[in-house]
Structures are given as structure tokens and as C-alpha cells.
Amino acid sequence: MIVFHELFRGTLDGASVYPREVVKVVLAHNAAAAILVHNHLSGDPEPSQADRNLTHRLKEALNLVGVRTLDHIIVGREGCISLAEQGDI
């Protein structure tokens, strides 16, 4: 791992995530791949449809600049869920 970088902070029920900002940071570190991580304040790590849509958008944006998306991990009180393990990456 090159760096862990917190990009966005949300509220109790959501966060605004901008693919452009993710791409900027990844390129600034000259990374060939990225692992995305976010938490669910509810404690339930089960991905929502919005999580799946965001993962798809971020993966597409990173792919345009030649960066692989290795995983998107959702963290909750009850553990973690890997979207790669679920076949969503």
C-alpha cells in the first residue's frame, strides 16, 4: 500500500463522493490500482444499491486513466463486506 487517504466525510445518512477527486488523488500518488473503503454508521455493512452504483462509477473513472479498482470494502460494526468477493468489482 502506498497511502491511505481519507477523501470525503458524510453525514448520518450519506456522503457526496466525486469520482474526479478520487482520480486526482490516485494519480497524484502514481498508483496503478486502488482499494476503496467506506463505513456504514448503521453498523450493517451490507452494500446498498447506491454503494454498488458508486462503485461502478468510480471503477469506470479510474479505468479511464489506467488504474485498476481492486476492491471496495464496506465496514460496519458487524464486520466488513468486500464487493470484490461478492463479484461486484
C-alpha positions as a Markdown table, in Angstrom:
| # | Residue | x | y | z |
|---|---|---|---|---|
| 1 | Met | 0.0 | 0.0 | 0.0 |
| 2 | Ile | 1.3 | 3.4 | -0.9 |
| 3 | Val | -1.0 | 5.5 | 1.2 |
| 4 | Phe | -4.4 | 5.6 | 3.0 |
| 5 | His | -6.2 | 8.8 | 2.1 |
| 6 | Glu | -9.5 | 10.0 | 3.6 |
| 7 | Leu | -11.2 | 11.9 | 0.8 |
| 8 | Phe | -14.8 | 12.6 | 2.0 |
| 9 | Arg | -16.8 | 12.8 | 5.2 |
| 10 | Gly | -20.5 | 12.2 | 5.2 |
| 11 | Thr | -23.5 | 12.8 | 7.4 |
| 12 | Leu | -25.6 | 10.3 | 9.2 |
| 13 | Asp | -27.4 | 9.2 | 6.0 |
| 14 | Gly | -25.0 | 9.8 | 3.2 |
| 15 | Ala | -21.9 | 11.3 | 1.7 |
| 16 | Ser | -21.1 | 13.1 | -1.6 |
| 17 | Val | -18.3 | 11.3 | -3.4 |
| 18 | Tyr | -16.8 | 12.9 | -6.5 |
| 19 | Pro | -15.0 | 10.5 | -8.9 |
| 20 | Arg | -12.9 | 13.4 | -10.2 |
| 21 | Glu | -11.4 | 13.9 | -6.7 |
| 22 | Val | -10.7 | 10.2 | -6.3 |
| 23 | Val | -8.9 | 10.1 | -9.7 |
| 24 | Lys | -6.9 | 13.2 | -8.8 |
| 25 | Val | -5.6 | 11.6 | -5.6 |
| 26 | Val | -4.8 | 8.3 | -7.2 |
| 27 | Leu | -2.9 | 9.9 | -10.0 |
| 28 | Ala | -1.0 | 12.2 | -7.5 |
| 29 | His | 0.3 | 9.1 | -5.9 |
| 30 | Asn | 1.1 | 7.5 | -9.3 |
| 31 | Ala | -0.9 | 4.4 | -8.2 |
| 32 | Ala | -1.6 | 1.5 | -10.6 |
| 33 | Ala | -4.6 | 0.3 | -8.5 |
| 34 | Ala | -6.9 | 1.4 | -5.8 |
| 35 | Ile | -8.9 | -0.2 | -3.0 |
| 36 | Leu | -12.0 | 1.9 | -1.9 |
| 37 | Val | -13.3 | 1.8 | 1.6 |
| 38 | His | -16.2 | 3.4 | 3.4 |
| 39 | Asn | -18.2 | 2.8 | 6.6 |
| 40 | His | -21.8 | 2.4 | 7.3 |
| 41 | Leu | -22.8 | 4.3 | 10.5 |
| 42 | Ser | -25.8 | 2.0 | 10.9 |
| 43 | Gly | -23.3 | -0.8 | 11.7 |
| 44 | Asp | -24.7 | -3.1 | 8.9 |
| 45 | Pro | -22.0 | -3.5 | 6.3 |
| 46 | Glu | -24.5 | -4.8 | 3.6 |
| 47 | Pro | -24.0 | -2.8 | 0.4 |
| 48 | Ser | -26.9 | -0.7 | -0.8 |
| 49 | Gln | -27.8 | -0.2 | -4.5 |
| 50 | Ala | -26.2 | 3.3 | -4.1 |
| 51 | Asp | -23.0 | 1.7 | -2.9 |
| 52 | Arg | -23.0 | -0.6 | -6.0 |
| 53 | Asn | -23.7 | 2.3 | -8.3 |
| 54 | Leu | -21.0 | 4.4 | -6.8 |
| 55 | Thr | -18.5 | 1.5 | -7.1 |
| 56 | His | -19.4 | 1.2 | -10.8 |
| 57 | Arg | -18.9 | 4.9 | -11.4 |
| 58 | Leu | -15.6 | 5.0 | -9.6 |
| 59 | Lys | -14.3 | 1.9 | -11.3 |
| 60 | Glu | -15.2 | 3.4 | -14.7 |
| 61 | Ala | -13.5 | 6.7 | -13.9 |
| 62 | Leu | -10.3 | 5.0 | -12.6 |
| 63 | Asn | -10.3 | 2.7 | -15.6 |
| 64 | Leu | -10.3 | 5.7 | -18.0 |
| 65 | Val | -6.9 | 6.7 | -16.6 |
| 66 | Gly | -5.5 | 3.1 | -16.5 |
| 67 | Val | -6.0 | 2.5 | -12.7 |
| 68 | Arg | -7.5 | -0.9 | -11.6 |
| 69 | Thr | -10.1 | -1.0 | -8.9 |
| 70 | Leu | -9.1 | -4.0 | -6.7 |
| 71 | Asp | -11.9 | -3.8 | -4.2 |
| 72 | His | -14.5 | -1.7 | -2.4 |
| 73 | Ile | -14.8 | -2.6 | 1.2 |
| 74 | Ile | -17.7 | -1.6 | 3.4 |
| 75 | Val | -17.1 | -1.5 | 7.1 |
| 76 | Gly | -19.7 | -1.8 | 9.8 |
| 77 | Arg | -20.0 | -2.8 | 13.4 |
| 78 | Glu | -20.9 | -6.3 | 12.3 |
| 79 | Gly | -17.8 | -6.8 | 10.2 |
| 80 | Cys | -16.7 | -5.9 | 6.6 |
| 81 | Ile | -18.0 | -6.8 | 3.2 |
| 82 | Ser | -15.8 | -6.9 | 0.1 |
| 83 | Leu | -17.6 | -6.1 | -3.1 |
| 84 | Ala | -14.9 | -7.9 | -5.0 |
| 85 | Glu | -15.7 | -11.1 | -3.1 |
| 86 | Gln | -19.4 | -10.6 | -3.9 |
| 87 | Gly | -18.5 | -10.3 | -7.6 |
| 88 | Asp | -19.4 | -6.6 | -7.9 |
| 89 | Ile | -15.9 | -5.4 | -9.0 |
